[in-house]
Amino acid sequence: MPRPRAFDERHVLERAREQFWATGYAGTRMDDIARATGLGKGSLYGAFGDKSALFHRVFDDWCAAVVAVAEGRLAGGPDEEALTRLSAYVHLMAENSAADVERRGCLLAKGTSEMAQHDPTVAARSARTMTALLGLLRTEIEAAQRHGDIDRAADPGQLAGLLLAVVRGIEAVGKAGLTPETLRSIADTTLALIPAPEGRERPATEHGPAHEK
């Protein structure tokens, strides 16, 4: 019988994630991960495979968490609250970027920019994640259209693409050093551009809480 693992797999993956997040894939060695996790390289290879396989596991877990956060904010709920959910999600992304004083950014963006060109697994996982986010945003836009909070003549796919580009782009400009006030203004301006039905004033929305992926 195989011997049971004498370590907490989730803890090891979290420590490996922090190392990849801090130094990038190319800048991380298995020796670094061994030090960060407290495991020998033999144990790491035996449990997770080589560095590439370990990064894929960490990246996949992170992407799943990004989608789970979006699902928690956007999926379900009555149509009359759809616009409020959209607004809260966009503001959440702005607040997360504003709170990222170390400018680490999101591992999804960081891993994709470094690896997607040369790693089909990372490229495919990133594309699936973005597609899932796009679908969630579109579903909420369609719900708001049904309720009459967004102009029904607007293309929900195009609006979803705009919101996705903004929420992911806010992180990039935040890493570049734009102020939290500017990031919040970008979110507010984008939401104000969503077309309301003719003759209907856009309702005020509140910022969402921060500190989620």
N, C-alpha and C positions, 0 to 999 in steps of 0.2 A: 504493500500500500504506500502511496506517496505520503511524505511527511507533511503535516499541516504547516502553513506559513506562519512564521513567528513574528509577523509584522502586520501593521494596519495598512492595507492596500490603499485605502482612501487617503490616509495621511501621506503616504509616499507619493501618490499622484499629485497631491496638493503641493508638496515640497518641490517636486519636479516641475510642476507648472510655474511656481514662483521663480525657479532658476531659468527656465526658458523665457519667461516673461521679462526677466531682468536683463539677460545677456543675449537673447535671440538664439535661434537654432545654431547658426554657424559659430557663435561665440560660446557655446556650451559644450563641455566635454562630459563624458560619462564619469570622469573623476570628480567633476564639479557636482554632478547629481548625487554621486555616492556620498560626498561630504554633506550635501544639503539634506539627504534623507537618512544618513547614518547607516546605510546598507553597503555591503561590499559590491563590487561590480559584478561578481559572479551571481549574487542573488538578484541583482537588477536584470541581468541578461536572462536568467532563468525564469523570472516572473513576467517580464515585459518585452523581452527581445532586445534588439539593438537600439541605438539612439533614435533612429528614424521611426521605428515601431512605437517607442515610448512617446515621442512627440505626437505621432498620430493619435494615440490614445488620449493624451492631454488635450490636444486640439479638438478632437471629437467631443470630449466631455464639455469643453468650454462652449462650443457651438450649440450643443444641446441645451446648455444653461441659458444662452442668449435667447434662443427660441422659447424656452420655458418662461422666462421673464416676460417676453412679449405676449405670450399666450395668457399669462396671468393678468396682464394689464388690458388686453384687447379682446380676448376670446369670450364669447358669451355675453349675457346681460341683455337688457331690453334695448330696443332700437332708440328709444328716446334718450338714452345715456351714451350712445355711440360717439357723438362728437366730443363729449366730455372725456371719454376714455382715450380718444385720439389725442386730444390736447394734453392730457396728463402724461401720456407716453412720450410725446415729443418734448415736453418740459422735463420729464425724467431724464431723457438722454442729455439735454442741455445741462441739467444740474449735476449729473454724473461727471461730465467733462469739466464743468466748473470746479468740482471738488477734487479733480485729479491734479493736485499741486505738483506731484512728481513727474507729470507728463508721461506716464507709462502707456496711456491709451488702452485700447481693448486688444486682447490677445487674438481675437478674430482678425482685426485689421493688421496687426503686427505680423502675425504668422502668414497671412495671405500675401502681404506685400513682399515678404522675404522669400516665401517658398513656392507660391503658386506657379510661377514661371517654369520651375524645374521639377515640381512634385505633383503629379496628377492626382494623388490622393488628397492633398491639401486643396488643390484647385477645385476638385469635385465637391468636397465637403463644404468649402466656402460658398460655392454656387448653390448648393442645396439649402444652406442656411439663409442666404439672401432671398432665395425664392420663397422659402417659408415665411420670412418676414414680410415680403411683398404681398403674399397671399393674405396674411393676417390684417395688414393695413387696408387692403382692398375690401375685405369683408366688412370691416368697420365703416369704411366710407360708404359702401352700399347700404349698410344699416342706417346710417345718418341720412342718406338720400331717401330711403323709404319713409323715414320719419319727417322729412321735410326740412332738415337742418342744413343740407348741402344741395345745391342746384342739381336736379335730376338730369339735366342736359350735360353735365360735366362727365368726362370719361373717368370712371373709378380707377381703371388701371393706370392712367396717366397721373392722376392725383397720388395714387399709392407710390408710384415711382418717384415723384417729387418728394414726398415725405421720407421715403427710404434714403434718398440721396442726401436730404438735409440732416436726418438724425445720424447717419454715418459720417457725413462731412463735418458736422459740428465737432466731432471728436478730433478730426484732423486739424482743423483750425485752432481748436483748443490746445493741442499739443504744440502748435506753432507759437502760442503765447498770447492769443487774444484774451481779453478780460472776461470774467464771468458775466459782466453786464452785457458785453457784446454777444456772447453765446446765447444768453436769454433773449436778447433782442432779435437774433436770427430766428429763434424758435417762435417768438411772438409774430414776427413779420410773415413768416411762412404760413402760420395758421390763419392769419388775416387774409392771405391770398386765396384760401379755399373759398370758392364761390358759394355764397348764400343764395337761396331762392330770391327771385326778383321781388323787391318790396319788403324783404325780411331782413332785419338787422341781425348781425352776428352776435350771439350771446357772449358775455364775458366768460373767460375760463380762468382757472387757477393753476398755478405751478404744481407739478407733482413732486413727491418726495424723491430724495436722491439715494445714492449708494446701492444701486443694483447694477447688474451687468448691462 
